[in-house]
Amino acid sequence: MIELPPELDQKNKNPIVWSESLGDHKTDYGVKIAPEFHKTSFAISDLYKDFNMPYFELKSKLDSFRELQKNWNGNDAERIQENLIVKADNFLTSTLKISQSLSIFPTARDSIQIEFEKTNGEYCEVEIFSNSFEIYYEKDHHSSESYCYNDLITASDKFLELYDS
């Protein structure tokens, strides 16, 4: 293992460690980088500054749903099916720009729920089922709207539109 020199590591603020393998360079994350790229002088943290940490936290939580066994809620809920996790992952990816505002939960209704709540009280959730996306939106405590879509793009576009409204 080769530790990055301090001048490339912004005074050790970014503990990325590189390893050499067959003349190529490889990060601990498995990303191969050509040797000539590795020799370029830049701060490694610049490569990662655009990583969306809230998205990765949501993705990690979503991935943990695979571990849930039957009766995970103590109320005889079924396991979360793999195809539903994949569908929810695709929805998260399509709403990446607002991931810092999202929460994600398994439900006992054979679905996964993704939601946001704004400081002004607006609330929106999408319940992702194997065959549909059901969106519920509350502008305030007196008015609400519901939508049901079969395709990811239309559902995620509506969800983003409601977030931006």
C-alpha positions in Angstrom: 0.0 0.0 0.0 1.2 3.5 -0.8 -0.1 6.4 1.2 -0.6 9.6 -0.7 2.0 12.3 -0.1 0.6 15.2 2.0 0.6 17.7 -0.8 -1.8 15.4 -2.7 -3.8 14.7 0.3 -4.7 18.2 1.4 -2.7 17.9 4.6 -4.1 14.4 5.4 -7.8 15.6 5.4 -8.6 12.9 2.9 -7.2 9.5 3.9 -7.5 7.8 0.5 -5.0 4.9 0.2 -3.8 3.6 -3.1 -2.4 0.2 -3.9 -0.4 -0.9 -6.9 -1.5 -4.0 -8.9 0.2 -5.1 -12.1 1.4 -1.6 -13.0 -2.1 0.0 -12.6 -3.2 2.0 -9.7 -6.4 1.1 -7.8 -8.3 2.9 -5.1 -9.7 1.0 -2.1 -13.0 1.5 -3.9 -11.8 -0.7 -6.8 -11.6 2.2 -9.3 -8.6 1.6 -11.6 -6.7 4.7 -12.5 -4.0 4.8 -15.2 -0.5 5.4 -13.9 -0.2 8.7 -15.8 -3.4 10.0 -14.2 -2.0 9.0 -10.8 1.1 11.2 -11.4 -0.9 14.3 -12.1 -0.7 16.9 -9.4 -4.2 17.6 -7.9 -6.0 17.2 -4.6 -7.6 13.7 -4.4 -10.5 15.2 -2.5 -11.4 17.1 -5.6 -12.4 13.7 -7.2 -14.8 13.1 -4.4 -16.3 16.5 -3.6 -19.2 15.9 -5.9 -20.1 12.6 -4.2 -23.6 12.9 -2.9 -23.3 11.5 0.7 -27.1 11.7 1.5 -27.7 9.5 -1.6 -25.1 7.0 -0.4 -26.7 7.0 3.1 -30.2 6.4 1.6 -28.7 3.7 -0.7 -27.1 2.0 2.3 -30.4 2.0 4.2 -32.2 0.7 1.2 -29.6 -2.1 0.8 -30.2 -3.0 4.5 -33.8 -3.9 3.6 -32.4 -7.1 2.1 -31.6 -8.3 5.6 -35.2 -7.9 6.8 -36.8 -11.3 7.5 -40.5 -12.3 7.5 -42.1 -10.6 10.5 -39.5 -7.8 10.6 -42.0 -5.4 12.1 -43.4 -7.9 14.7 -46.7 -7.8 12.8 -46.1 -10.6 10.3 -44.8 -8.3 7.5 -43.3 -10.1 4.5 -39.7 -9.7 3.4 -38.9 -6.9 1.1 -38.6 -8.4 -2.4 -35.4 -7.8 -4.4 -37.3 -6.4 -7.4 -38.8 -3.7 -5.2 -35.4 -2.8 -3.8 -34.1 -2.4 -7.3 -37.1 -0.3 -8.3 -36.6 2.0 -5.2 -32.9 2.3 -6.0 -33.8 3.4 -9.5 -36.2 6.0 -8.1 -33.5 7.3 -5.7 -31.1 7.6 -8.6 -33.7 9.6 -10.6 -34.3 12.0 -7.7 -30.6 12.3 -6.8 -30.6 16.1 -6.8 -33.0 16.2 -3.7 -31.5 13.2 -1.9 -30.4 15.5 1.0 -34.2 16.0 1.8 -35.3 12.4 1.5 -36.1 9.6 4.0 -36.7 6.0 3.1 -38.6 3.2 4.9 -39.8 -0.3 4.3 -43.6 -0.7 4.8 -45.7 -3.6 5.8 -47.8 -3.1 2.6 -45.2 -4.8 0.4 -43.8 -1.5 -0.6 -41.0 1.0 0.1 -41.7 4.6 1.0 -39.6 7.6 0.1 -40.6 10.9 1.5 -39.7 14.5 2.1 -41.0 17.2 4.4 -40.2 20.8 3.9 -39.8 23.4 6.7 -43.0 25.1 5.4 -45.0 22.0 6.2 -45.3 20.6 2.7 -45.1 16.8 2.8 -44.8 14.3 0.0 -44.3 10.5 -0.1 -44.1 8.0 -2.8 -45.0 4.4 -2.0 -43.2 2.1 -4.4 -45.0 -1.1 -5.2 -44.0 -3.8 -7.6 -46.4 -2.5 -10.2 -46.9 1.2 -9.4 -45.7 4.4 -7.8 -48.3 6.0 -5.5 -47.6 9.6 -4.6 -49.4 11.5 -1.8 -48.7 15.2 -1.5 -49.9 17.6 1.2 -49.4 21.3 0.5 -50.8 22.2 3.9 -53.0 20.4 6.4 -56.1 21.3 4.5 -55.3 20.2 0.9 -53.8 17.1 -0.5 -53.3 15.4 -3.9 -52.7 11.8 -4.9 -51.2 10.4 -8.1 -50.5 6.9 -9.3 -48.0 6.1 -12.1 -46.8 2.9 -13.6 -43.5 4.1 -14.9 -40.4 5.4 -13.1 -39.8 8.5 -15.2 -43.2 10.0 -14.9 -43.4 9.2 -11.1 -39.9 10.7 -10.4 -40.6 13.8 -12.5 -43.8 14.4 -10.6 -42.1 13.9 -7.3 -39.4 16.4 -8.3 -42.0 18.8 -9.5 -43.8 18.7 -6.2 -40.6 19.2 -4.4 -39.8 22.3 -6.5 -43.3 23.8 -6.2 
